[in-house]
Amino acid sequence: MRTLGKLSTSFAAAAAIGLTLAACTGSSSNGNSSASLAAASGGNGCPSAAQNSNVVAPAGYKVCLFAAATTTASHPDNVVVSGSDVFIGWQNITAKDGTDTKTSTITQYTTAGKPVHSWSVIGHTDGMRFDPSTHLLWVMCNEDGKPRLYTIDTTTKAVKHIILPPTPHGGGFDDVQIVGGKVFIDASNPTLTAAGKNPNPSLYSVVLSGNTAKLTNVLSGQPKATTINLPATSTTLNLTDPDSMMIGPNGELVLDSQGDSEMLFITSPGTPQQSVKVLSVGTQVDDTVFVPGSKGCLLVADNNSGVFSICSSVWVPGSAMTAAPSDSTVIGFVGTLNLSTGQIQPLITGLQNPHGMAWLPR
């Protein structure tokens, strides 16, 4: 179990300092409120027919159900916003290591939450990213083993299965991220030595050729880095759990090594100028969103229920909102991450198991 030493408050304390319930009320008669969301939202992403929620946010934040689980799409994980489209990856009940042939569901929504199109892909979907230059949605499945990669042409709606080479690190692939026109995937569930060390690559760049992928090692499993937490020192990391990837406030690639409670900030990835800084945080975290403005909505995939929108006009521009999933041995919450100290201040509580997040401008 990971220490919570850098969490700046307990969850009970967070509730006691004035968090107020701001969730939508009412219930959905058909079990899926997203179909009626567009007409009811009035542009704020909050349906009038959402199910009751125990999600708690401070005054000034409104929490509502953006997309509910259905009998054919459940357990949301990844959320991607691109212009007027929102893509949600629903894992359903699928094996993380590719040992079954069950399918995940990828659904395209309007920014008001109305479903537009759905695709089925074999495997346990996790990482997902949209490339506006090609109109391709990259979908990664099976983070623990036997990974499968798909591209979805959002214009023609065509799905292509991309053949991956055998994983050098022995596990699967988790997330996909695009920086400077280059596509990167991280090496999850690596095979460790008897001493618990990761001698394998932890990050690759990927280039497609037809329906095959070529991988190039970008970062080792034991990279050298400079600590962000003071005092700043040089260190050699041991990445045992590469997970989510984000674009940082300065355009760097941010890699979350979840099981290690670390976030890596990689400048100029895949180039001779590449450098790494590491921030130690107090618990295992999943996605992080760097807030671009004071007004907008944070979309949060609660893996045990649905996707919620947290809308406000009092966000702090430049702040980092991070999700701590409950399957990482803590109570699930979304909090503000201090990018200098690694401390996390819980902001949104009552989520059962928050995973993927994305920013929706308003």
URSUL-V923911 format. One record per run of one state. SS is the DSSP state (2 for helix, 1 for strand, 0 for the rest). FROM is the first residue (numbers start at 1). LEN is the number of residues. If there is no record, write none. Layout:
{{SS:FROM:LEN} {SS:FROM:LEN}}
This chain:
{{0:1:6} {1:7:1} {0:8:3} {2:11:6} {0:17:3} {1:20:2} {0:22:1} {1:23:1} {0:24:9} {2:33:9} {0:42:14} {1:56:2} {0:58:3} {1:61:7} {0:68:8} {1:76:7} {0:83:2} {1:85:6} {0:91:12} {1:103:8} {0:111:4} {1:115:8} {0:123:2} {1:125:7} {0:132:4} {1:136:6} {0:142:6} {1:148:6} {0:154:5} {1:159:5} {0:164:8} {1:172:8} {0:180:2} {1:182:7} {0:189:12} {1:201:9} {0:210:2} {1:212:9} {0:221:3} {1:224:4} {0:228:6} {1:234:3} {0:237:5} {1:242:6} {0:248:5} {1:253:5} {2:258:3} {0:261:1} {1:262:6} {0:268:7} {1:275:6} {0:281:7} {1:288:3} {0:291:5} {1:296:7} {0:303:4} {1:307:6} {0:313:7} {1:320:5} {0:325:1} {2:326:3} {0:329:4} {1:333:5} {0:338:6} {1:344:6} {0:350:4} {1:354:8} {0:362:1}}
